[in-house]
């Protein structure tokens, strides 16, 4: 067993089949999770707001692009769109994605992105899979900006600042790991316990 012992962090044991995950794998996993979440949101929008989206697209195509006021007319059409339903669908998709991530992490050790990259989330105190509160805390700590970023896409970058902490941490623990008492390892083989 290899121990990582910085003086300002608790020691985390790793073994030959589990090493601390590098930052690139972690950010890549998060990007895959964002793509999954975005796909889920778009799917729910297409299912529940198909008529509204079709009408909006039809009206936008009916406008002439050569018209000087084309952009203003498109913005006016967008204002008429049902924002309340859109918000509800985005929030439902976010919660559904969170439930899926929590269940996958509890059962298999990670979200869809982590499973693809062979990463596993572990409890710092036990070295085993974390509990429901820890997993929910991790998800909220990392995914809080997702519903807001549906309206302001640039806000999706904010959770990545939590990874900035991990850059300087020898255990590669991001802010959401510290809050929830977890760490992430790369496993040489995927297994289910």
Order of alpha helices (4+ residues) and beta strands (2+ residues): beta-beta-beta-alpha-alpha-alpha-alpha-alpha-beta-alpha-alpha-alpha-alpha-beta
